[in-house]
Amino acid sequence: MANTILLKGRGTRVEAVAAGAITPGHLVTRDSTGKLVVNNVPALAHPRIVAVENDLEGKEIGDAYAANDYVQAEHLYAGCEFLGFLIAGAAAVVTGDILEAGGAGGLRKQATTGIGQYQALESIDNSAGGTQVRIKVAIL
């Protein structure tokens, strides 16, 4: 397992206050006050902003941000690869599957009505999982 969220490419760095707990690898968005929150809206197109580890303070990918911490995130573009999350109970994913936002800051296999913005770079079956698991992902 990689020890960094960004696997290939760099986006535009975003730094903002967290409105709640955020773990590196979560998809995030801004709330009405400009704070970063975990993206909880599944199946919709959204800014491709991913929380990254706070290497400025020597933190690792497992070190979550708390409410009111300054979050380091990257607004990613097509071709970037990162270590994201597959949501708990998500259908099995195989390499090459198109993924979409699944809520809770994670991803899931694209539904027929969803908007796929990501592609799985590895196969993972989390259909019986009660928690999110990390997955290597490319931005489309």
N, CA, C and O atoms as a GROMACS GRO file, in nm:
protein
  560
    1MET      N    1   0.084  -0.118   0.000
    1MET     CA    2   0.000   0.000   0.000
    1MET      C    3   0.089   0.124   0.000
    1MET      O    4   0.186   0.132   0.075
    2ALA      N    5   0.055   0.219  -0.083
    2ALA     CA    6   0.130   0.344  -0.091
    2ALA      C    7   0.115   0.422   0.039
    2ALA      O    8   0.016   0.407   0.111
    3ASN      N    9   0.212   0.506   0.068
    3ASN     CA   10   0.204   0.587   0.189
    3ASN      C   11   0.178   0.733   0.156
    3ASN      O   12   0.208   0.823   0.234
    4THR      N   13   0.121   0.756   0.037
    4THR     CA   14   0.083   0.890  -0.006
    4THR      C   15  -0.048   0.879  -0.085
    4THR      O   16  -0.075   0.777  -0.148
    5ILE      N   17  -0.127   0.984  -0.081
    5ILE     CA   18  -0.255   0.984  -0.153
    5ILE      C   19  -0.233   1.006  -0.302
    5ILE      O   20  -0.293   0.936  -0.384
    6LEU      N   21  -0.148   1.101  -0.338
    6LEU     CA   22  -0.123   1.129  -0.479
    6LEU      C   23  -0.024   1.028  -0.535
    6LEU      O   24   0.091   1.022  -0.491
    7LEU      N   25  -0.068   0.949  -0.632
    7LEU     CA   26   0.015   0.845  -0.691
    7LEU      C   27   0.078   0.888  -0.822
    7LEU      O   28   0.189   0.846  -0.855
    8LYS      N   29   0.008   0.974  -0.898
    8LYS     CA   30   0.058   1.022  -1.026
    8LYS      C   31  -0.004   1.157  -1.054
    8LYS      O   32  -0.126   1.173  -1.046
    9GLY      N   33   0.078   1.254  -1.088
    9GLY     CA   34   0.029   1.387  -1.120
    9GLY      C   35   0.006   1.472  -0.996
    9GLY      O   36   0.008   1.422  -0.883
   10ARG      N   37  -0.016   1.597  -1.018
   10ARG     CA   38  -0.047   1.693  -0.911
   10ARG      C   39  -0.159   1.781  -0.962
   10ARG      O   40  -0.169   1.808  -1.082
   11GLY      N   41  -0.240   1.825  -0.871
   11GLY     CA   42  -0.345   1.918  -0.906
   11GLY      C   43  -0.312   2.056  -0.853
   11GLY      O   44  -0.195   2.089  -0.831
   12THR      N   45  -0.414   2.134  -0.831
   12THR     CA   46  -0.399   2.265  -0.769
   12THR      C   47  -0.423   2.248  -0.621
   12THR      O   48  -0.526   2.195  -0.580
   13ARG      N   49  -0.327   2.291  -0.540
   13ARG     CA   50  -0.338   2.274  -0.394
   13ARG      C   51  -0.448   2.364  -0.341
   13ARG      O   52  -0.460   2.482  -0.378
   14VAL      N   53  -0.529   2.306  -0.253
   14VAL     CA   54  -0.637   2.377  -0.185
   14VAL      C   55  -0.611   2.363  -0.037
   14VAL      O   56  -0.579   2.254   0.011
   15GLU      N   57  -0.623   2.471   0.036
   15GLU     CA   58  -0.611   2.465   0.181
   15GLU      C   59  -0.729   2.541   0.240
   15GLU      O   60  -0.750   2.658   0.209
   16ALA      N   61  -0.804   2.474   0.325
   16ALA     CA   62  -0.920   2.537   0.388
   16ALA      C   63  -0.948   2.468   0.520
   16ALA      O   64  -0.899   2.358   0.546
   17VAL      N   65  -1.026   2.533   0.602
   17VAL     CA   66  -1.062   2.479   0.733
   17VAL      C   67  -1.162   2.365   0.714
   17VAL      O   68  -1.250   2.373   0.629
   18ALA      N   69  -1.148   2.260   0.794
   18ALA     CA   70  -1.240   2.146   0.791
   18ALA      C   71  -1.366   2.178   0.872
   18ALA      O   72  -1.358   2.233   0.982
   19ALA      N   73  -1.481   2.145   0.817
   19ALA     CA   74  -1.607   2.161   0.890
   19ALA      C   75  -1.634   2.040   0.979
   19ALA      O   76  -1.720   2.046   1.066
   20GLY      N   77  -1.561   1.932   0.958
   20GLY     CA   78  -1.576   1.809   1.036
   20GLY      C   79  -1.458   1.720   1.007
   20GLY      O   80  -1.362   1.761   0.943
   21ALA      N   81  -1.466   1.596   1.055
   21ALA     CA   82  -1.356   1.501   1.034
   21ALA      C   83  -1.341   1.467   0.886
   21ALA      O   84  -1.440   1.442   0.817
   22ILE      N   85  -1.217   1.466   0.838
   22ILE     CA   86  -1.184   1.432   0.699
   22ILE      C   87  -1.058   1.345   0.703
   22ILE      O   88  -0.960   1.380   0.768
   23THR      N   89  -1.062   1.233   0.632
   23THR     CA   90  -0.946   1.145   0.623
   23THR      C   91  -0.881   1.163   0.486
   23THR      O   92  -0.952   1.169   0.386
   24PRO      N   93  -0.748   1.172   0.479
   24PRO     CA   94  -0.683   1.178   0.349
   24PRO      C   95  -0.731   1.065   0.257
   24PRO      O   96  -0.736   0.949   0.297
   25GLY      N   97  -0.767   1.102   0.134
   25GLY     CA   98  -0.825   1.010   0.038
   25GLY      C   99  -0.973   1.033   0.018
   25GLY      O  100  -1.030   0.987  -0.080
   26HIS      N  101  -1.037   1.104   0.111
   26HIS     CA  102  -1.178   1.137   0.095
   26HIS      C  103  -1.198   1.241  -0.015
   26HIS      O  104  -1.115   1.330  -0.033
   27LEU      N  105  -1.307   1.228  -0.089
   27LEU     CA  106  -1.351   1.332  -0.180
   27LEU      C  107  -1.412   1.441  -0.093
   27LEU      O  108  -1.493   1.413  -0.004
   28VAL      N  109  -1.374   1.566  -0.118
   28VAL     CA  110  -1.425   1.676  -0.037
   28VAL      C  111  -1.482   1.784  -0.126
   28VAL      O  112  -1.456   1.789  -0.246
   29THR      N  113  -1.561   1.870  -0.066
   29THR     CA  114  -1.619   1.984  -0.136
   29THR      C  115  -1.632   2.097  -0.035
   29THR      O  116  -1.611   2.076   0.085
   30ARG      N  117  -1.665   2.215  -0.080
   30ARG     CA  118  -1.682   2.329   0.010
   30ARG      C  119  -1.828   2.342   0.051
   30ARG      O  120  -1.919   2.320  -0.029
   31ASP      N  121  -1.849   2.379   0.177
   31ASP     CA  122  -1.986   2.405   0.222
   31ASP      C  123  -2.017   2.552   0.201
   31ASP      O  124  -1.936   2.626   0.145
   32SER      N  125  -2.133   2.596   0.246
   32SER     CA  126  -2.177   2.734   0.223
   32SER      C  127  -2.092   2.837   0.296
   32SER      O  128  -2.100   2.956   0.266
   33THR      N  129  -2.010   2.793   0.391
   33THR     CA  130  -1.922   2.886   0.462
   33THR      C  131  -1.779   2.884   0.408
   33THR      O  132  -1.693   2.957   0.457
   34GLY      N  133  -1.754   2.801   0.306
   34GLY     CA  134  -1.621   2.791   0.246
   34GLY      C  135  -1.533   2.686   0.310
   34GLY      O  136  -1.418   2.667   0.268
   35LYS      N  137  -1.585   2.617   0.412
   35LYS     CA  138  -1.506   2.511   0.476
   35LYS      C  139  -1.514   2.383   0.393
   35LYS      O  140  -1.608   2.364   0.316
   36LEU      N  141  -1.414   2.297   0.409
   36LEU     CA  142  -1.416   2.169   0.339
   36LEU      C  143  -1.494   2.066   0.419
   36LEU      O  144  -1.481   2.057   0.541
   37VAL      N  145  -1.575   1.989   0.348
   37VAL     CA  146  -1.654   1.881   0.408
   37VAL      C  147  -1.640   1.757   0.321
   37VAL      O  148  -1.609   1.767   0.203
   38VAL      N  149  -1.662   1.642   0.380
   38VAL     CA  150  -1.664   1.516   0.305
   38VAL      C  151  -1.781   1.522   0.208
   38VAL      O  152  -1.892   1.559   0.246
   39ASN      N  153  -1.757   1.484   0.081
   39ASN     CA  154  -1.865   1.485  -0.017
   39ASN      C  155  -1.965   1.375   0.015
   39ASN      O  156  -1.931   1.257   0.013
   40ASN      N  157  -2.087   1.414   0.045
   40ASN     CA  158  -2.192   1.318   0.079
   40ASN      C  159  -2.299   1.304  -0.028
   40ASN      O  160  -2.403   1.243  -0.005
   41VAL      N  161  -2.274   1.362  -0.146
   41VAL     CA  162  -2.373   1.355  -0.253
   41VAL      C  163  -2.330   1.251  -0.355
   41VAL      O  164  -2.238   1.276  -0.433
   42PRO      N  165  -2.395   1.134  -0.355
   42PRO     CA  166  -2.356   1.030  -0.450
   42PRO      C  167  -2.407   1.057  -0.591
   42PRO      O  168  -2.508   1.126  -0.610
   43ALA      N  169  -2.337   1.001  -0.690
   43ALA     CA  170  -2.380   0.991  -0.829
   43ALA      C  171  -2.386   1.123  -0.906
   43ALA      O  172  -2.436   1.126  -1.018
   44LEU      N  173  -2.338   1.232  -0.849
   44LEU     CA  174  -2.340   1.359  -0.920
   44LEU      C  175  -2.199   1.404  -0.955
   44LEU      O  176  -2.103   1.368  -0.888
   45ALA      N  177  -2.189   1.483  -1.062
   45ALA     CA  178  -2.060   1.544  -1.094
   45ALA      C  179  -2.028   1.644  -0.983
   45ALA      O  180  -2.117   1.712  -0.932
   46HIS      N  181  -1.905   1.652  -0.946
   46HIS     CA  182  -1.863   1.743  -0.840
   46HIS      C  183  -1.718   1.780  -0.864
   46HIS      O  184  -1.650   1.712  -0.942
   47PRO      N  185  -1.669   1.885  -0.801
   47PRO     CA  186  -1.526   1.915  -0.816
   47PRO      C  187  -1.445   1.797  -0.767
   47PRO      O  188  -1.475   1.739  -0.662
   48ARG      N  189  -1.343   1.760  -0.841
   48ARG     CA  190  -1.261   1.644  -0.804
   48ARG      C  191  -1.151   1.690  -0.708
   48ARG      O  192  -1.034   1.700  -0.745
   49ILE      N  193  -1.193   1.716  -0.586
   49ILE     CA  194  -1.101   1.761  -0.482
   49ILE      C  195  -1.083   1.646  -0.382
   49ILE      O  196  -1.180   1.591  -0.330
   50VAL      N  197  -0.958   1.610  -0.358
   50VAL     CA  198  -0.925   1.497  -0.272
   50VAL      C  199  -0.837   1.545  -0.157
   50VAL      O  200  -0.736   1.612  -0.179
   51ALA      N  201  -0.875   1.510  -0.034
   51ALA     CA  202  -0.792   1.543   0.082
   51ALA      C  203  -0.664   1.461   0.075
   51ALA      O  204  -0.668   1.342   0.043
   52VAL      N  205  -0.551   1.525   0.104
   52VAL     CA  206  -0.422   1.456   0.104
   52VAL      C  207  -0.362   1.463   0.244
   52VAL      O  208  -0.408   1.540   0.329
   53GLU      N  209  -0.261   1.382   0.267
   53GLU     CA  210  -0.198   1.380   0.399
   53GLU      C  211  -0.134   1.517   0.428
   53GLU      O  212  -0.089   1.586   0.337
   54ASN      N  213  -0.132   1.554   0.553
   54ASN     CA  214  -0.074   1.682   0.594
   54ASN      C  215   0.076   1.664   0.615
   54ASN      O  216   0.124   1.659   0.728
   55ASP      N  217   0.148   1.655   0.504
   55ASP     CA  218   0.293   1.635   0.512
   55ASP      C  219   0.365   1.758   0.568
   55ASP      O  220   0.482   1.750   0.606
   56LEU      N  221   0.297   1.872   0.573
   56LEU     CA  222   0.356   1.992   0.632
   56LEU      C  223   0.381   1.974   0.781
   56LEU      O  224   0.469   2.037   0.839
   57GLU      N  225   0.301   1.885   0.842
   57GLU     CA  226   0.314   1.857   0.986
   57GLU      C  227   0.361   1.714   1.012
   57GLU      O  228   0.350   1.665   1.124
   58GLY      N  229   0.413   1.647   0.909
   58GLY     CA  230   0.464   1.512   0.926
   58GLY      C  231   0.357   1.406   0.944
   58GLY      O  232   0.384   1.299   0.998
   59LYS      N  233   0.235   1.434   0.900
   59LYS     CA  234   0.124   1.338   0.915
   59LYS      C  235   0.125   1.239   0.799
   59LYS      O  236   0.184   1.264   0.695
   60GLU      N  237   0.057   1.126   0.820
   60GLU     CA  238   0.049   1.021   0.720
   60GLU      C  239  -0.094   1.006   0.670
   60GLU      O  240  -0.184   1.076   0.716
   61ILE      N  241  -0.114   0.913   0.575
   61ILE     CA  242  -0.247   0.899   0.514
   61ILE      C  243  -0.354   0.851   0.611
   61ILE      O  244  -0.473   0.871   0.585
   62GLY      N  245  -0.316   0.790   0.720
   62GLY     CA  246  -0.413   0.744   0.820
   62GLY      C  247  -0.447   0.847   0.925
   62GLY      O  248  -0.532   0.823   1.010
   63ASP      N  249  -0.380   0.963   0.921
   63ASP     CA  250  -0.404   1.068   1.020
   63ASP      C  251  -0.514   1.161   0.971
   63ASP      O  252  -0.493   1.241   0.880
   64ALA      N  253  -0.630   1.151   1.032
   64ALA     CA  254  -0.746   1.230   0.992
   64ALA      C  255  -0.734   1.375   1.040
   64ALA      O  256  -0.668   1.404   1.139
   65TYR      N  257  -0.800   1.462   0.967
   65TYR     CA  258  -0.814   1.601   1.008
   65TYR      C  259  -0.938   1.611   1.097
   65TYR      O  260  -1.036   1.541   1.073
   66ALA      N  261  -0.933   1.694   1.197
   66ALA     CA  262  -1.048   1.719   1.284
   66ALA      C  263  -1.114   1.849   1.242
   66ALA      O  264  -1.057   1.928   1.166
   67ALA      N  265  -1.235   1.872   1.291
   67ALA     CA  266  -1.304   1.998   1.265
   67ALA      C  267  -1.213   2.114   1.306
   67ALA      O  268  -1.149   2.110   1.410
   68ASN      N  269  -1.210   2.215   1.220
   68ASN     CA  270  -1.132   2.339   1.238
   68ASN      C  271  -0.983   2.324   1.211
   68ASN      O  272  -0.908   2.421   1.225
   69ASP      N  273  -0.936   2.203   1.172
   69ASP     CA  274  -0.799   2.188   1.124
   69ASP      C  275  -0.791   2.247   0.984
   69ASP      O  276  -0.891   2.253   0.912
   70TYR      N  277  -0.672   2.290   0.944
   70TYR     CA  278  -0.651   2.329   0.806
   70TYR      C  279  -0.623   2.203   0.725
   70TYR      O  280  -0.530   2.128   0.755
   71VAL      N  281  -0.705   2.179   0.623
   71VAL     CA  282  -0.696   2.059   0.540
   71VAL      C  283  -0.614   2.089   0.416
   71VAL      O  284  -0.633   2.191   0.350
   72GLN      N  285  -0.522   1.998   0.384
   72GLN     CA  286  -0.448   2.002   0.259
   72GLN      C  287  -0.525   1.914   0.161
   72GLN      O  288  -0.553   1.798   0.190
   73ALA      N  289  -0.558   1.967   0.045
   73ALA     CA  290  -0.632   1.892  -0.056
   73ALA      C  291  -0.578   1.930  -0.194
   73ALA      O  292  -0.508   2.030  -0.210
   74GLU      N  293  -0.612   1.848  -0.292
   74GLU     CA  294  -0.572   1.874  -0.430
   74GLU      C  295  -0.694   1.869  -0.520
   74GLU      O  296  -0.772   1.774  -0.515
   75HIS      N  297  -0.710   1.974  -0.602
   75HIS     CA  298  -0.814   1.975  -0.704
   75HIS      C  299  -0.750   1.907  -0.826
   75HIS      O  300  -0.667   1.968  -0.894
   76LEU      N  301  -0.789   1.782  -0.853
   76LEU     CA  302  -0.721   1.699  -0.952
   76LEU      C  303  -0.783   1.711  -1.091
   76LEU      O  304  -0.898   1.752  -1.106
   77TYR      N  305  -0.706   1.674  -1.192
   77TYR     CA  306  -0.748   1.681  -1.331
   77TYR      C  307  -0.732   1.543  -1.396
   77TYR      O  308  -0.675   1.452  -1.337
   78ALA      N  309  -0.782   1.530  -1.518
   78ALA     CA  310  -0.776   1.402  -1.590
   78ALA      C  311  -0.633   1.353  -1.600
   78ALA      O  312  -0.542   1.430  -1.633
   79GLY      N  313  -0.613   1.225  -1.573
   79GLY     CA  314  -0.483   1.162  -1.580
   79GLY      C  315  -0.416   1.146  -1.445
   79GLY      O  316  -0.325   1.064  -1.430
   80CYS      N  317  -0.460   1.222  -1.345
   80CYS     CA  318  -0.404   1.207  -1.210
   80CYS      C  319  -0.451   1.074  -1.152
   80CYS      O  320  -0.560   1.027  -1.182
   81GLU      N  321  -0.368   1.015  -1.067
   81GLU     CA  322  -0.404   0.892  -0.996
   81GLU      C  323  -0.388   0.916  -0.848
   81GLU      O  324  -0.295   0.984  -0.804
   82PHE      N  325  -0.480   0.860  -0.771
   82PHE     CA  326  -0.475   0.879  -0.626
   82PHE      C  327  -0.526   0.756  -0.552
   82PHE      O  328  -0.586   0.666  -0.612
   83LEU      N  329  -0.502   0.755  -0.424
   83LEU     CA  330  -0.548   0.648  -0.336
   83LEU      C  331  -0.674   0.698  -0.265
   83LEU      O  332  -0.666   0.775  -0.170
   84GLY      N  333  -0.790   0.654  -0.314
   84GLY     CA  334  -0.918   0.699  -0.259
   84GLY      C  335  -0.980   0.591  -0.173
   84GLY      O  336  -0.911   0.502  -0.123
   85PHE      N  337  -1.111   0.600  -0.156
   85PHE     CA  338  -1.186   0.504  -0.077
   85PHE      C  339  -1.300   0.445  -0.158
   85PHE      O  340  -1.366   0.516  -0.234
   86LEU      N  341  -1.323   0.316  -0.140
   86LEU     CA  342  -1.443   0.249  -0.190
   86LEU      C  343  -1.537   0.242  -0.072
   86LEU      O  344  -1.497   0.197   0.036
   87ILE      N  345  -1.662   0.286  -0.089
   87ILE     CA  346  -1.754   0.293   0.025
   87ILE      C  347  -1.786   0.154   0.080
   87ILE      O  348  -1.772   0.053   0.012
   88ALA      N  349  -1.827   0.152   0.206
   88ALA     CA  350  -1.867   0.028   0.272
   88ALA      C  351  -1.984  -0.034   0.197
   88ALA      O  352  -2.079   0.035   0.159
   89GLY      N  353  -1.978  -0.164   0.175
   89GLY     CA  354  -2.086  -0.237   0.110
   89GLY      C  355  -2.096  -0.214  -0.040
   89GLY      O  356  -2.196  -0.254  -0.101
   90ALA      N  357  -1.996  -0.152  -0.100
   90ALA     CA  358  -1.999  -0.124  -0.244
   90ALA      C  359  -1.990  -0.254  -0.324
   90ALA      O  360  -1.924  -0.349  -0.281
   91ALA      N  361  -2.055  -0.257  -0.439
   91ALA     CA  362  -2.045  -0.372  -0.529
   91ALA      C  363  -1.900  -0.395  -0.566
   91ALA      O  364  -1.820  -0.302  -0.571
   92ALA      N  365  -1.866  -0.520  -0.593
   92ALA     CA  366  -1.729  -0.555  -0.632
   92ALA      C  367  -1.685  -0.474  -0.753
   92ALA      O  368  -1.763  -0.451  -0.846
   93VAL      N  369  -1.560  -0.431  -0.751
   93VAL     CA  370  -1.502  -0.350  -0.857
   93VAL      C  371  -1.384  -0.426  -0.916
   93VAL      O  372  -1.303  -0.483  -0.844
   94VAL      N  373  -1.374  -0.426  -1.050
   94VAL     CA  374  -1.258  -0.485  -1.115
   94VAL      C  375  -1.181  -0.374  -1.186
   94VAL      O  376  -1.236  -0.269  -1.219
   95THR      N  377  -1.053  -0.400  -1.208
   95THR     CA  378  -0.968  -0.302  -1.275
   95THR      C  379  -1.034  -0.258  -1.405
   95THR      O  380  -1.078  -0.340  -1.486
   96GLY      N  381  -1.042  -0.127  -1.424
   96GLY     CA  382  -1.103  -0.070  -1.544
   96GLY      C  383  -1.246  -0.024  -1.526
   96GLY      O  384  -1.297   0.050  -1.609
   97ASP      N  385  -1.312  -0.067  -1.418
   97ASP     CA  386  -1.449  -0.022  -1.394
   97ASP      C  387  -1.454   0.129  -1.377
   97ASP      O  388  -1.361   0.191  -1.324
   98ILE      N  389  -1.564   0.187  -1.423
   98ILE     CA  390  -1.588   0.330  -1.406
   98ILE      C  391  -1.655   0.350  -1.270
   98ILE      O  392  -1.749   0.279  -1.235
   99LEU      N  393  -1.604   0.446  -1.195
   99LEU     CA  394  -1.654   0.474  -1.060
   99LEU      C  395  -1.715   0.613  -1.054
   99LEU      O  396  -1.686   0.700  -1.136
  100GLU      N  397  -1.800   0.631  -0.955
  100GLU     CA  398  -1.863   0.760  -0.930
  100GLU      C  399  -1.859   0.789  -0.781
  100GLU      O  400  -1.830   0.701  -0.701
  101ALA      N  401  -1.889   0.912  -0.745
  101ALA     CA  402  -1.899   0.948  -0.604
  101ALA      C  403  -2.007   0.860  -0.542
  101ALA      O  404  -2.115   0.843  -0.597
  102GLY      N  405  -1.975   0.804  -0.426
  102GLY     CA  406  -2.069   0.713  -0.360
  102GLY      C  407  -2.121   0.767  -0.228
  102GLY      O  408  -2.193   0.697  -0.157
  103GLY      N  409  -2.087   0.891  -0.194
  103GLY     CA  410  -2.123   0.947  -0.064
  103GLY      C  411  -2.019   0.910   0.040
  103GLY      O  412  -1.934   0.824   0.015
  104ALA      N  413  -2.025   0.971   0.154
  104ALA     CA  414  -1.933   0.946   0.265
  104ALA      C  415  -1.786   0.967   0.224
  104ALA      O  416  -1.695   0.909   0.284
  105GLY      N  417  -1.763   1.051   0.120
  105GLY     CA  418  -1.628   1.080   0.075
  105GLY      C  419  -1.565   0.972  -0.009
  105GLY      O  420  -1.448   0.982  -0.048
  106GLY      N  421  -1.642   0.866  -0.039
  106GLY     CA  422  -1.588   0.753  -0.112
  106GLY      C  423  -1.645   0.737  -0.252
  106GLY      O  424  -1.720   0.822  -0.301
  107LEU      N  425  -1.608   0.627  -0.314
  107LEU     CA  426  -1.648   0.594  -0.450
  107LEU      C  427  -1.726   0.464  -0.453
  107LEU      O  428  -1.721   0.385  -0.358
  108ARG      N  429  -1.796   0.442  -0.562
  108ARG     CA  430  -1.866   0.316  -0.586
  108ARG      C  431  -1.869   0.292  -0.736
  108ARG      O  432  -1.841   0.383  -0.815
  109LYS      N  433  -1.903   0.170  -0.776
  109LYS     CA  434  -1.916   0.137  -0.918
  109LYS      C  435  -2.026   0.224  -0.976
  109LYS      O  436  -2.130   0.247  -0.913
  110GLN      N  437  -2.003   0.274  -1.097
  110GLN     CA  438  -2.099   0.366  -1.158
  110GLN      C  439  -2.234   0.300  -1.180
  110GLN      O  440  -2.243   0.190  -1.234
  111ALA      N  441  -2.339   0.370  -1.137
  111ALA     CA  442  -2.477   0.327  -1.164
  111ALA      C  443  -2.513   0.375  -1.304
  111ALA      O  444  -2.445   0.462  -1.359
  112THR      N  445  -2.616   0.321  -1.362
  112THR     CA  446  -2.654   0.359  -1.498
  112THR      C  447  -2.697   0.505  -1.506
  112THR      O  448  -2.689   0.565  -1.613
  113THR      N  449  -2.740   0.563  -1.397
  113THR     CA  450  -2.784   0.703  -1.398
  113THR      C  451  -2.679   0.797  -1.341
  113THR      O  452  -2.701   0.918  -1.337
  114GLY      N  453  -2.566   0.745  -1.299
  114GLY     CA  454  -2.464   0.828  -1.235
  114GLY      C  455  -2.368   0.892  -1.335
  114GLY      O  456  -2.381   0.875  -1.456
  115ILE      N  457  -2.273   0.965  -1.281
  115ILE     CA  458  -2.172   1.031  -1.361
  115ILE      C  459  -2.036   0.979  -1.320
  115ILE      O  460  -1.986   1.011  -1.212
  116GLY      N  461  -1.976   0.897  -1.406
  116GLY     CA  462  -1.846   0.839  -1.376
  116GLY      C  463  -1.733   0.936  -1.405
  116GLY      O  464  -1.717   0.980  -1.518
  117GLN      N  465  -1.656   0.969  -1.304
  117GLN     CA  466  -1.544   1.060  -1.319
  117GLN      C  467  -1.412   0.992  -1.285
  117GLN      O  468  -1.306   1.055  -1.289
  118TYR      N  469  -1.418   0.863  -1.252
  118TYR     CA  470  -1.301   0.792  -1.201
  118TYR      C  471  -1.295   0.653  -1.265
  118TYR      O  472  -1.396   0.601  -1.313
  119GLN      N  473  -1.175   0.593  -1.265
  119GLN     CA  474  -1.158   0.456  -1.313
  119GLN      C  475  -1.076   0.378  -1.212
  119GLN      O  476  -0.972   0.424  -1.166
  120ALA      N  477  -1.122   0.258  -1.180
  120ALA     CA  478  -1.051   0.172  -1.085
  120ALA      C  479  -0.922   0.121  -1.147
  120ALA      O  480  -0.920   0.078  -1.262
  121LEU      N  481  -0.814   0.128  -1.070
  121LEU     CA  482  -0.684   0.078  -1.114
  121LEU      C  483  -0.649  -0.055  -1.049
  121LEU      O  484  -0.540  -0.108  -1.068
  122GLU      N  485  -0.744  -0.109  -0.971
  122GLU     CA  486  -0.726  -0.240  -0.908
  122GLU      C  487  -0.863  -0.298  -0.880
  122GLU      O  488  -0.964  -0.227  -0.879
  123SER      N  489  -0.865  -0.428  -0.856
  123SER     CA  490  -0.991  -0.499  -0.826
  123SER      C  491  -1.007  -0.513  -0.676
  123SER      O  492  -0.914  -0.555  -0.606
  124ILE      N  493  -1.126  -0.478  -0.626
  124ILE     CA  494  -1.155  -0.489  -0.483
  124ILE      C  495  -1.302  -0.528  -0.466
  124ILE      O  496  -1.390  -0.472  -0.533
  125ASP      N  497  -1.328  -0.622  -0.378
  125ASP     CA  498  -1.465  -0.659  -0.343
  125ASP      C  499  -1.490  -0.617  -0.199
  125ASP      O  500  -1.441  -0.680  -0.105
  126ASN      N  501  -1.565  -0.510  -0.182
  126ASN     CA  502  -1.600  -0.461  -0.048
  126ASN      C  503  -1.749  -0.476  -0.023
  126ASN      O  504  -1.806  -0.408   0.063
  127SER      N  505  -1.814  -0.566  -0.099
  127SER     CA  506  -1.959  -0.581  -0.089
  127SER      C  507  -2.003  -0.628   0.049
  127SER      O  508  -2.116  -0.599   0.090
  128ALA      N  509  -1.919  -0.699   0.120
  128ALA     CA  510  -1.954  -0.744   0.256
  128ALA      C  511  -1.885  -0.660   0.362
  128ALA      O  512  -1.897  -0.687   0.482
  129GLY      N  513  -1.811  -0.559   0.318
  129GLY     CA  514  -1.735  -0.477   0.413
  129GLY      C  515  -1.822  -0.376   0.486
  129GLY      O  516  -1.911  -0.315   0.428
  130GLY      N  517  -1.794  -0.359   0.613
  130GLY     CA  518  -1.868  -0.263   0.695
  130GLY      C  519  -1.799  -0.129   0.705
  130GLY      O  520  -1.852  -0.036   0.767
  131THR      N  521  -1.681  -0.116   0.646
  131THR     CA  522  -1.608   0.009   0.646
  131THR      C  523  -1.551   0.037   0.508
  131THR      O  524  -1.545  -0.053   0.423
  132GLN      N  525  -1.511   0.159   0.484
  132GLN     CA  526  -1.449   0.195   0.357
  132GLN      C  527  -1.311   0.128   0.347
  132GLN      O  528  -1.245   0.104   0.448
  133VAL      N  529  -1.270   0.100   0.223
  133VAL     CA  530  -1.137   0.045   0.198
  133VAL      C  531  -1.070   0.132   0.091
  133VAL      O  532  -1.136   0.191   0.006
  134ARG      N  533  -0.938   0.136   0.098
  134ARG     CA  534  -0.863   0.215   0.000
  134ARG      C  535  -0.858   0.146  -0.135
  134ARG      O  536  -0.855   0.023  -0.144
  135ILE      N  537  -0.858   0.229  -0.242
  135ILE     CA  538  -0.851   0.178  -0.379
  135ILE      C  539  -0.772   0.277  -0.463
  135ILE      O  540  -0.785   0.398  -0.448
  136LYS      N  541  -0.690   0.223  -0.554
  136LYS     CA  542  -0.616   0.307  -0.647
  136LYS      C  543  -0.709   0.348  -0.760
  136LYS      O  544  -0.778   0.264  -0.819
  137VAL      N  545  -0.710   0.479  -0.791
  137VAL     CA  546  -0.809   0.535  -0.883
  137VAL      C  547  -0.741   0.635  -0.978
  137VAL      O  548  -0.646   0.703  -0.940
  138ALA      N  549  -0.791   0.642  -1.101
  138ALA     CA  550  -0.749   0.744  -1.197
  138ALA      C  551  -0.865   0.840  -1.222
  138ALA      O  552  -0.981   0.800  -1.221
  139ILE      N  553  -0.831   0.966  -1.244
  139ILE     CA  554  -0.932   1.066  -1.278
  139ILE      C  555  -0.954   1.060  -1.430
  139ILE      O  556  -0.857   1.057  -1.506
  140LEU      N  557  -1.079   1.057  -1.473
  140LEU     CA  558  -1.111   1.056  -1.617
  140LEU      C  559  -1.125   1.198  -1.669
  140LEU      O  560  -1.152   1.218  -1.787
   0.00000   0.00000   0.00000
